[in-house]
Amino acid sequence: MQARQGAAWPPKYDLLGVAMSAARYEDAMAPVINQARCVHAACVTHLAVHGLVEGSADPMLREMLNAFDIVAPDGQPVRIALNILYGTGLKDRCYGPEFMVRVCERSAQEGIGIYLYGSTARVVETLRDKLTARFPGLRVVGCEPSVFHPLTEEQDAALVQRMNESGAGILFLGLGCPLQEKMAYAHRDRVRAVQICVGAAFDFLSGNKKMAPAWMQRHALEWLYRLVQEPRRLFWRYFRTNTLFLVKFFLQWSGLKKYPAIEDAASAPSPGAGPDDARGG
């Protein structure tokens, strides 16, 4: 992986074939703000078990993720896996909603414009209002809901133009994994901003959904809290991905399986117009 614009990105390690960043909040914050201050492009995401397993299983998605500047450990199990395999010494995860809050606070201090894209009109507008009330001086230079269908070439070009003309240094994407990652990758050389995929952060920070209690987050039980909230939507997803994560992690830890090596960003595929058909979650 080659750092863009000389930014000091956190180091990456091969976890199930995905280039995961050993990123603490402060490690990710510094290069993101540096890029945003200069209105330079970059791609950042936060992966919990679900996103990691999907990336491990899908070669095209894996190559896209491996082209990102930061792929932070959003979930505690991912953080623990990095510590066990590589001794990274991460004491906490780099949680998407918390990272978004910290980036907004710093952006307000430095006058960096942010753009919100994803979820429904009600959620994204409520999120904008809550963020500007929480951080006086925060410049939300764009605020758009998802259109919940794949963008045409004309729609995509118009969206990119609006984002670039807004002058935003930070673009938050709340489309859910992996749609937001695919969209960020498709726009990596067209959107002049740091694209940060934050998924359910739009719902959590707007108050549309409840966040798990801090003690559950610390003990890697956030998945259980969310399962209780949305059992029909999440039961089979969690059953499948959590099981696959444990199996794949054991195989890598034991040396019984070698996952694909981290490939250079230049080898990643070039998809068409960015997808846009799901809300954050």
N, C-alpha and C positions, 0 to 999 in steps of 0.2 A: 504494500500500500504506500502511495506517495502522498505526503501532506500537501495540501493546496495552499498557495499564497504564503508559504513559510510558517504556517500555524503549527504550534506544538501540540498535536493531537495525542490523546492517551494511547499507550501501547495496546496492541491487539494480540489475542491468543485464539488458537483454533479450538472451538468447542462444538463438537458434533459436525464439524465442517464449516461452521459459521465463524467469521472473524469478529469475535466479541471484544469490546474494549474494556480494559480494566480501569473503569472511569469512576472516580469519586465526583461529587457535585462540583467541587472547586476545579478538578482537572478538566471537566467538560466545559465549565463556565468560561474560563479564560480564553480559549481559542474561539469559542462561539461569539463572545462579545467582540473580540478582535476582528473577526471576519465581518460581523454585523456593522461595526463602527465604520468599516471601509466599504460597506455594501458589496461584499464579495460572496460568491456562491459557496455553499457547503450543504451537506446532507447529514442529519442526525436523527437517530431513532432510539427507542428504548424497548428492549425485548424481554418479555416474561417467558415462561415455559412454552406457552402456545406459539408465540412468534418464532422462538428458537427451533422448535420441532418442525414447524411448517417450512422454515428456511432450510433445515437439514434435509427434509424429504424432497424438496422441489429444487432441482438444479438451477433453473432460471432465476427463481427468487433468491436462492443462495448467492448466486453471482451478483445480483443486484445489491443485496445486503453487504456483500464483501467490498463493494465499491463505495459504501458510505464512509464518511470521515469519522463518525462515532456511532457505534452500536452498543449502547450502554445496557448494563444488567438491570432491567426494570424489576425483576422478581428476585426474592430472596434465594430460591433454589438455584437460580443462574449465578448469583453472586457466590454462593457456597460452592458450586461446582468449579468456578474459576479458582477459588482459594484452594480447594483440594487438589486440583490437577496442576496448578502452576504456582501455588504459594503467593498469590497476589496480595494477600493481607487486607482485602477489602472489608471494612467493618460495617458498611451499610451499602444498600443498593443505590442506584441512581434512578429514582422513581420519577416517571414522566410528569405526573401532576405537580410534584414538589419542584422539579427542575423548571417547569413552566412558570411557577410562582417566582422562583429566584431570578429567572431571566427577565420577567416582567419588572420586578423590583429594580434590577440593574439597568434595564432599558429606560425606565422612568428617570433614573438618576442621570443617565447620559444622553437623554433626548433621542434615543433610537426608536424609530417607528416600528410598530408590529402590525401584522396582518393576520386575521383569524379566518380560517377556511374549513368548513365542515359542519356536520350535524344538521339540525333543523334551524329555521329562522328564529324560533323562540329561544332555543338553547344558545345559539351563538350571539344573539343580541343581549340576552341576559348575562352571558359570560362577559361580553364587552363592558356592560354597565357595572358589573361587580368588580372587574379588574381596574377600571378607571376610578371607581370609588375607593378601592383599597390602596391604589398607588397614584396619588395626585401627580399630575404631570405626565402620566403615561399617554403616549400618542398612539391611539389605535387608528391607523391610516387606512384600514380596510377591514370589512367584516361581511363575510358571505356564507350562506348555508350551502350544503351539498345539493346538487340537482338530482341525485339518486338514479343516475343512469350514465352510461359511458358518454363522454364528451365527444362531439363531432370535431373535426379539425378546425372549423371556424370558431366553435365555442372555446376550444382549447387555446387557440391563438389569442382570442379576445381576453380570456382569463389571464394569460401570461402578460399581456399588455397592461391590463389593469393593475396587476401585482407590481410590475416593474415601474409603471408611472406613479404609483403611490409613494415610492421612495422608501418602502419598508426595508429595514435591515434584517428583520426576523419574520419568518412566515411559519405560523403554527398550523399544522394539519391535523384535523380530528376526524379522520374517515374510518378508523379501525384498521387493524392489521389483517392482511397485508396490503390492502388497497392504498393506504396512505404511503407506504414504502414504495409501491410501484409508481404512484403519482410523483413522489419526490424524485425518484430515479429518472423518470421520463423527462422531468423538467430541470435536471441537474445542471445543464449547460445553457438553460434558457431563462430561468428565474434568477435575478440578481439579488439574492438574499440567502440567509441561512434558513434552510427548510428543516423544521423540527417536528417530527411525527410524535404526537402525544396521545392519540387514541382516546381513551375514556376520560382524559383530563377535562375535556369540554363538558361532559356530563357531571363530573364530580365538582369542578370549580364553579359551575353555574348553579349547582344545587339540584340539578335534575335527577341525580342519583346519589345515594349515600356512600361515603367512603368508609372502608373498614376501620374499626377502632385501631389506635396506634399499637396496642399490645398484639393484636392479630397480625398486623403488618410486620412487626418485629420478629414474630415467630413463624413466618412463612405460612400464615393461615388466611391470607386475604382471599385466596381462591375459594375457601369454604364460605366466607362471608358473602361473596358475590354469588356463589352457587345457591345459597339460601334465598337471596334476593331474586334470582332469575333461574330457577331450577330447570324449566323446560328448555330454555335456550342454551344453558351452559353444561348440563349434566354430561351428555355424551362427548362434548368437546373436551371437558376436563378429564373424563375417564380415559379417552383416547390419548390426549397429548401428555397427561401426567404419567401414564403407563409407559408410553414410548420414550419419554424423557428419562425415566429411571432405567429402562433397559439399555438405551443408547449410551447413557452416561456410564453405566457399569461396564459396557463393552469397551468404551474408550479408556476408562480408568484401569481396567484389567489388562489392556493391551490386546484383547481378542479381536478388536476391529480397528482399522485405520480409516478415518474419515478423509474426504477429499482435502487436499492441502489448500490453504488460503491462496487464492489466485489474485493476480494483479488486477486493478480496477479496469485496465484497458481491455480485458477479455470479456467484460460483462456485456450482456445482450442489449439491443436497442429496441425497446417496445414502441408501440405507437402512441397516440394521444393518451394522456393520463386517465386512468379509470376514476370514476366518481359515482359509486352506486351504493354506498353504505354509510351510516352514521358512525360516530366514534363508539368504541366498545371493545 
